[in-house]
């Protein structure tokens, strides 16, 4: 039997984050939900999703994430992983960090 996969949507600093994880449970810290075994895409090719990279940089070394219950928008049990995202909380538009452009020659 395949291990369960959850899509966790939560608010963080005026942004809505969508992450995938294998474990979700009530935390031993009162008022928090425990999210563990975060799942990130592994890209071996040339195309890299900047949002996925940003999330991996921020949460890649995290063993367990304790989220305040009031910040959680939704937790869904899903069959397969979709695209992780960071959205603006007010507009719902994806926040994409563009690749840095080379400096103009002087």
C-alpha positions as CSV (number, residue, x, y, z in Angstrom):
1,X,0.0,0.0,0.0
2,X,1.3,3.4,-0.9
3,X,2.0,5.9,1.8
4,X,-0.6,8.7,2.1
5,X,0.1,12.1,0.5
6,X,-1.3,15.4,1.8
7,X,-1.5,18.8,0.2
8,X,-1.2,21.5,3.0
9,X,-2.4,25.0,2.2
10,X,-1.5,27.7,4.8
11,X,-0.9,31.4,5.3
12,X,2.7,32.7,5.9
13,X,3.6,36.4,5.8
14,X,0.8,37.6,3.5
15,X,1.4,34.6,1.2
16,X,-0.5,31.4,0.7
17,X,1.9,28.4,0.6
18,X,1.0,25.0,-0.9
19,X,3.2,22.1,0.2
20,X,3.0,18.4,0.0
21,X,3.8,16.0,2.9
22,X,3.5,12.4,4.0
23,X,2.6,13.0,7.6
24,X,0.0,15.3,9.2
25,X,-1.0,15.0,12.9
26,X,-2.0,17.0,15.9
27,X,1.1,18.5,17.4
28,X,2.3,18.0,21.0
29,X,2.4,21.9,21.0
30,X,-1.0,23.2,21.9
31,X,-2.8,24.9,19.0
32,X,-0.4,23.6,16.3
33,X,-0.6,21.0,13.6
34,X,2.4,18.9,12.9
35,X,3.5,18.4,9.2
36,X,6.4,16.0,8.5
37,X,8.2,14.3,5.6
38,X,7.8,17.2,3.2
39,X,7.8,16.1,-0.5
40,X,9.7,18.1,-3.1
41,X,10.2,17.4,-6.8
42,X,13.6,16.1,-7.8
43,X,14.7,17.6,-11.1
44,X,17.6,16.1,-12.9
45,X,16.9,18.0,-16.1
46,X,17.5,21.5,-17.3
47,X,14.1,23.0,-16.5
48,X,13.8,24.0,-12.8
49,X,10.6,25.4,-11.2
50,X,11.8,28.5,-9.3
51,X,8.9,28.2,-6.8
52,X,9.8,24.6,-6.0
53,X,13.4,25.7,-5.6
54,X,12.4,28.5,-3.2
55,X,10.3,26.2,-1.1
56,X,13.1,23.6,-1.0
57,X,15.5,26.3,0.1
58,X,13.1,27.5,2.9
59,X,11.8,24.1,4.1
60,X,14.3,21.5,2.7
61,X,16.1,20.9,6.0
62,X,12.9,20.9,8.0
63,X,12.2,17.6,9.8
64,X,8.8,18.6,11.2
65,X,6.8,21.8,10.5
66,X,4.6,23.0,13.4
67,X,1.9,25.2,11.9
68,X,-0.5,27.3,14.0
69,X,-4.1,26.0,13.4
70,X,-5.4,29.4,12.5
71,X,-2.9,29.7,9.6
72,X,-4.0,26.5,7.9
73,X,-6.5,27.0,5.1
74,X,-6.9,23.4,4.1
75,X,-5.4,19.9,4.3
76,X,-6.3,17.5,1.5
77,X,-5.4,13.9,1.0
78,X,-4.4,13.5,-2.6
79,X,-3.4,10.6,-4.9
80,X,-0.3,12.3,-6.5
81,X,1.8,15.4,-6.0
82,X,0.9,18.5,-8.0
83,X,2.9,21.7,-8.3
84,X,3.8,23.4,-5.1
85,X,3.0,27.1,-5.1
86,X,3.3,30.4,-3.3
87,X,0.4,32.8,-3.9
88,X,-0.4,36.3,-2.9
89,X,-3.0,36.1,-0.2
90,X,-5.0,39.1,-1.4
91,X,-5.1,38.4,-5.2
92,X,-4.4,34.6,-5.3
93,X,-1.9,35.1,-8.1
94,X,1.3,33.0,-8.0
95,X,4.3,34.7,-6.7
96,X,7.2,33.8,-9.0
97,X,10.7,34.8,-8.3
98,X,12.2,35.6,-11.6
99,X,15.7,34.5,-12.5
100,X,18.2,37.2,-12.0
101,X,19.1,39.1,-15.2
102,X,22.6,39.9,-16.1
103,X,23.7,43.4,-15.2
104,X,23.8,45.9,-18.1
105,X,27.3,46.7,-19.3
106,X,28.6,50.2,-18.4
